[in-house]
């Protein structure tokens, strides 16, 4: 019985590892590619993938390559909503301090998705909303999260998505964007200077130790969120991001599963 239990935990761990490796590969890979990256024998991978296909968590394409299945969408959306609900009190505190809209976003695959928002008290239209998806190169939160990734992974992501221009200010050159990430990582925050929507400025800070790549931001019209006010706001966003990061490591531990002996 103990051996079956250990084997079951090991199989579960391996199955989740394969799902993560599919995600790391851009959502699609062959069995041989999964074998090369995981180090598992092909028969083991085939057995696990076949089970995941049956359950709907993996799908086999006509070219015999495997992709992440649609059943994961429901799980991901539910987890994102829970993460966003948990973070809302922190965002509310940030809005009280800076009087502009606060957002929380995560990197889902190759896209930024906004999972929580607390609007400014000012009468204004929303520049984004919960559930909206954007490519990361044209957003403050996206650049903040990309700054936390190895640069070869960033380049691979950009090769998959391209760098379309949202506005004339959007960075559309991969070398320029990658070069900016070192400065973002050093200073601890990213700016969106009307790169996603004209007339909108955003200050974004990545979360460290969160269960997934995430960033918190403050956004508003550049007539109010001036360059001078950014200097005042940055320390407050950094402080809330630190609190979110610290709390998330206790609420959503990254290594909460049981390792096999």
ZAMARGU-4260 file (C-alpha; in steps of 0.2 Angstrom, whole numbers, plus 5000, padded with zeros to 4 digits):
<rodrens>
0) 5000/5000/5000 | 5014/5012/5005 | 5023/5008/4988 | 5007/5012/4978 | 5005/5028/4988
5) 5022/5033/4984 | 5020/5028/4966 | 5004/5038/4964 | 5013/5054/4971 | 5027/5052/4960
10) 5016/5050/4945 | 5006/5065/4950 | 5022/5075/4952 | 5028/5069/4935 | 5011/5073/4926
15) 5011/5091/4933 | 5030/5093/4928 | 5025/5088/4910 | 5011/5101/4910 | 5023/5114/4915
20) 5036/5109/4902 | 5022/5110/4889 | 5019/5128/4895 | 5037/5132/4895 | 5038/5126/4877
25) 5025/5138/4872 | 5010/5126/4874 | 5015/5113/4862 | 5028/5099/4861 | 5032/5082/4854
30) 5034/5067/4865 | 5053/5066/4860 | 5055/5085/4865 | 5046/5081/4882 | 5058/5067/4885
35) 5073/5078/4881 | 5068/5091/4893 | 5061/5080/4907 | 5073/5066/4907 | 5059/5053/4908
40) 5058/5038/4897 | 5047/5039/4882 | 5035/5025/4888 | 5032/5034/4905 | 5029/5050/4896
45) 5017/5042/4884 | 5007/5034/4898 | 5006/5050/4907 | 5001/5060/4892 | 4988/5048/4887
50) 4980/5049/4904 | 4981/5069/4903 | 4973/5068/4885 | 4959/5057/4892 | 4955/5069/4906
55) 4956/5084/4894 | 4971/5093/4901 | 4981/5089/4886 | 4976/5088/4867 | 4984/5079/4853
60) 4985/5089/4837 | 4984/5081/4819 | 5003/5083/4818 | 5004/5071/4833 | 5011/5085/4844
65) 5003/5089/4861 | 4996/5105/4867 | 4988/5111/4883 | 4970/5106/4884 | 4955/5117/4886
70) 4950/5110/4903 | 4965/5119/4911 | 4957/5136/4906 | 4943/5133/4919 | 4956/5129/4933
75) 4967/5144/4928 | 4953/5156/4928 | 4947/5150/4945 | 4964/5152/4952 | 4966/5169/4945
80) 4950/5175/4952 | 4955/5168/4969 | 4972/5176/4968 | 4964/5193/4963 | 4951/5192/4977
85) 4964/5189/4989 | 4974/5204/4983 | 4960/5217/4982 | 4963/5224/5000 | 4981/5228/4996
90) 4975/5236/4980 | 4962/5246/4990 | 4976/5252/5002 | 4986/5258/4987 | 4972/5267/4979
95) 4969/5276/4996 | 4987/5281/4996 | 4990/5287/4978 | 4972/5291/4972 | 4974/5282/4956
100) 4968/5265/4949 | 4978/5250/4955 | 4979/5233/4946 | 4986/5216/4948 | 4991/5206/4933
105) 4999/5189/4930 | 5008/5181/4915 | 4997/5167/4908 | 5006/5158/4894 | 5012/5172/4883
110) 4999/5185/4888 | 4996/5197/4902 | 4979/5195/4910 | 4972/5207/4923 | 4965/5198/4938
115) 4961/5212/4950 | 4957/5230/4949 | 4952/5244/4962 | 4947/5260/4952 | 4952/5277/4957
120) 4939/5288/4965 | 4941/5301/4951 | 4928/5301/4938 | 4936/5293/4924 | 4934/5279/4911
125) 4944/5263/4914 | 4959/5260/4904 | 4958/5241/4907 | 4947/5229/4916 | 4948/5212/4925
130) 4950/5198/4912 | 4958/5209/4899 | 4972/5200/4890 | 4987/5209/4881 | 5004/5205/4875
135) 5017/5210/4888 | 5029/5221/4878 | 5017/5235/4878 | 5012/5236/4896 | 5020/5241/4912
140) 5015/5225/4921 | 5021/5215/4906 | 5038/5223/4906 | 5040/5221/4925 | 5036/5203/4924
145) 5048/5200/4909 | 5062/5208/4918 | 5061/5193/4930 | 5064/5180/4917 | 5080/5174/4909
150) 5083/5184/4893 | 5083/5169/4882 | 5066/5165/4888 | 5060/5183/4885 | 5067/5182/4867
155) 5058/5166/4864 | 5042/5173/4870 | 5044/5188/4859 | 5048/5177/4844 | 5031/5168/4847
160) 5021/5184/4850 | 5029/5197/4839 | 5029/5216/4845 | 5014/5224/4837 | 5012/5242/4841
165) 4997/5247/4852 | 5002/5266/4850 | 5016/5275/4842 | 5026/5274/4858 | 5025/5255/4860
170) 5043/5247/4859 | 5042/5236/4843 | 5061/5231/4843 | 5066/5215/4853 | 5083/5221/4856
175) 5078/5238/4863 | 5065/5229/4874 | 5077/5216/4881 | 5090/5230/4884 | 5077/5240/4894
180) 5073/5225/4906 | 5090/5226/4914 | 5086/5244/4920 | 5069/5239/4925 | 5076/5224/4936
185) 5089/5236/4944 | 5077/5250/4948 | 5063/5238/4953 | 5049/5245/4943 | 5043/5248/4925
190) 5035/5262/4916 | 5022/5262/4903 | 5023/5279/4894 | 5007/5279/4883 | 5014/5263/4876
195) 4997/5253/4878 | 4985/5268/4876 | 4989/5286/4872 | 4987/5298/4887 | 4989/5284/4900
200) 5005/5282/4911 | 5008/5267/4922 | 5020/5262/4936 | 5022/5243/4938 | 5032/5233/4951
205) 5034/5214/4950 | 5030/5202/4964 | 5044/5191/4971 | 5040/5174/4977 | 5022/5174/4971
210) 5015/5157/4964 | 5016/5164/4946 | 5024/5179/4938 | 5014/5194/4943 | 5015/5213/4945
215) 5005/5227/4953 | 5003/5243/4945 | 4995/5261/4946 | 4988/5268/4931 | 4980/5285/4926
220) 4979/5299/4914 | 4997/5307/4911 | 4989/5324/4915 | 4987/5318/4933 | 5000/5304/4934
225) 5014/5316/4929 | 5033/5312/4929 | 5034/5322/4945 | 5020/5312/4954 | 5028/5296/4948
230) 5043/5299/4959 | 5031/5301/4974 | 5021/5285/4969 | 5035/5273/4965 | 5039/5270/4984
235) 5021/5267/4988 | 5019/5254/4974 | 5036/5246/4979 | 5030/5244/4997 | 5013/5237/4992
240) 5021/5225/4980 | 5033/5219/4994 | 5018/5216/5006 | 5009/5206/4992 | 5025/5196/4989
245) 5028/5192/5007 | 5010/5188/5010 | 5009/5177/4994 | 5023/5166/5000 | 5013/5161/5015
250) 4996/5160/5007 | 5002/5152/4990 | 5018/5142/4994 | 5027/5138/4978 | 5033/5121/4985
255) 5018/5114/4994 | 5018/5097/4987 | 5026/5082/4995 | 5043/5076/4988 | 5047/5058/4986
260) 5061/5051/4996
</rodrens>
